Amino acid sequence: MVVFATLGGALTLWGNQSLFDAVAVSGTASLFLTPVLLVGLVGARHIANWAYAVSFGAALLGAAAYFLRGNAVVASALYDGHKYEQLLQICVVVLIVGFAAVFAGSAKKPAPKNA
């Protein structure tokens, strides 16, 4: 998360004057932690490495989609509305993909053995 926060902050220095864009990109990239924390810690389930990777990849693609929302290919996949509405759409998709991957790649943790 520190890396994403740093990279998001760097966006304000790299030709992009909008602090909102920096926060949106770094926040979207860190969304992969939501399904991992809820399913892994709260749900007490073991999560496969590939599920982490899929959730992380979805979050990175979501951050890239927001950053590149002006691109014709990306814009065609997004709701034609305000950037806040587009960010909401991206976040919902990232969370759906992340939760689906984490649920599919998780199993109940084995009960501890009594010695």
C-alpha positions as CSV (number, residue, x, y, z in Angstrom):
1,M,0.0,0.0,0.0
2,V,2.9,2.3,0.7
3,V,4.1,1.8,-2.9
4,F,0.6,2.7,-4.3
5,A,0.3,5.7,-2.1
6,T,3.8,6.9,-3.2
7,L,3.0,6.3,-6.9
8,G,-0.4,8.1,-6.4
9,G,1.4,11.1,-4.9
10,A,3.9,11.1,-7.7
11,L,1.0,11.6,-10.2
12,T,0.5,15.1,-8.8
13,L,4.1,15.9,-9.8
14,W,3.9,14.2,-13.2
15,G,1.8,16.6,-15.3
16,N,-1.4,15.6,-13.5
17,Q,-2.6,18.4,-11.2
18,S,-5.6,16.7,-9.8
19,L,-5.1,15.3,-6.3
20,F,-8.4,13.4,-6.8
21,D,-6.9,11.5,-9.7
22,A,-3.9,10.5,-7.6
23,V,-6.0,9.3,-4.7
24,A,-8.4,7.5,-7.1
25,V,-5.6,5.6,-8.8
26,S,-3.8,4.6,-5.6
27,G,-7.0,3.8,-3.8
28,T,-8.3,1.6,-6.7
29,A,-5.0,-0.2,-6.9
30,S,-5.2,-1.0,-3.2
31,L,-8.7,-2.4,-3.4
32,F,-7.3,-5.9,-3.8
33,L,-6.9,-6.0,-0.1
34,T,-10.6,-5.8,0.7
35,P,-11.5,-9.3,-0.4
36,V,-8.3,-10.7,0.9
37,L,-8.8,-9.2,4.4
38,L,-12.5,-10.0,4.6
39,V,-12.3,-13.6,3.4
40,G,-8.9,-14.4,4.9
41,L,-9.1,-12.8,8.2
42,V,-12.8,-12.4,9.0
43,G,-13.8,-15.5,7.2
44,A,-10.8,-17.5,8.5
45,R,-10.1,-19.1,5.2
46,H,-6.8,-19.9,3.5
47,I,-6.4,-18.1,0.2
48,A,-4.4,-19.6,-2.8
49,N,-1.6,-17.6,-4.3
50,W,-3.3,-17.4,-7.7
51,A,-6.3,-15.8,-6.0
52,Y,-4.1,-13.0,-4.6
53,A,-2.6,-12.5,-8.0
54,V,-6.0,-12.3,-9.8
55,S,-7.3,-9.8,-7.2
56,F,-4.1,-7.8,-7.4
57,G,-4.2,-7.8,-11.2
58,A,-7.9,-6.7,-11.3
59,A,-7.0,-3.8,-9.0
60,L,-4.1,-2.7,-11.1
61,L,-6.2,-2.9,-14.3
62,G,-8.9,-0.9,-12.5
63,A,-6.3,1.8,-11.6
64,A,-5.0,1.8,-15.2
65,A,-8.6,2.0,-16.5
66,Y,-9.3,5.1,-14.4
67,F,-6.0,6.7,-15.3
68,L,-6.6,6.0,-19.1
69,R,-10.3,6.7,-19.1
70,G,-9.8,9.2,-21.9
71,N,-8.5,6.5,-24.2
72,A,-11.1,5.4,-26.8
73,V,-10.7,1.7,-26.0
74,V,-11.1,2.2,-22.2
75,A,-13.8,4.8,-22.6
76,S,-15.9,2.4,-24.7
77,A,-16.0,0.0,-21.7
78,L,-16.9,2.7,-19.1
79,Y,-20.2,4.4,-18.3
80,D,-20.4,7.7,-20.2
81,G,-20.7,10.0,-17.3
82,H,-18.8,12.0,-14.7
83,K,-15.4,10.7,-13.6
84,Y,-16.8,9.9,-10.1
85,E,-19.4,7.7,-11.7
86,Q,-16.7,6.0,-13.8
87,L,-14.6,5.5,-10.7
88,L,-17.5,3.9,-8.9
89,Q,-18.1,1.5,-11.9
90,I,-14.4,0.6,-11.9
91,C,-14.3,0.0,-8.1
92,V,-17.4,-2.2,-8.2
93,V,-15.9,-4.3,-11.0
94,V,-12.6,-4.6,-9.2
95,L,-14.3,-5.7,-6.0
96,I,-16.5,-8.3,-7.9
97,V,-13.5,-9.8,-9.6
98,G,-11.5,-9.8,-6.5
99,F,-14.1,-11.4,-4.3
100,A,-14.9,-14.0,-7.0
101,A,-11.2,-14.9,-7.3
102,V,-10.7,-15.0,-3.5
103,F,-13.8,-17.1,-2.9
104,A,-12.9,-19.5,-5.7
105,G,-9.3,-19.8,-4.4
106,S,-10.1,-20.2,-0.7
107,A,-10.6,-23.1,1.6
108,K,-11.4,-23.4,5.3
109,K,-8.3,-23.4,7.5
110,P,-7.8,-26.7,9.1
111,A,-8.6,-26.9,12.8
112,P,-5.5,-26.8,15.1
113,K,-4.3,-30.1,16.3
114,N,-4.4,-30.7,20.0
115,A,-1.1,-32.0,21.3
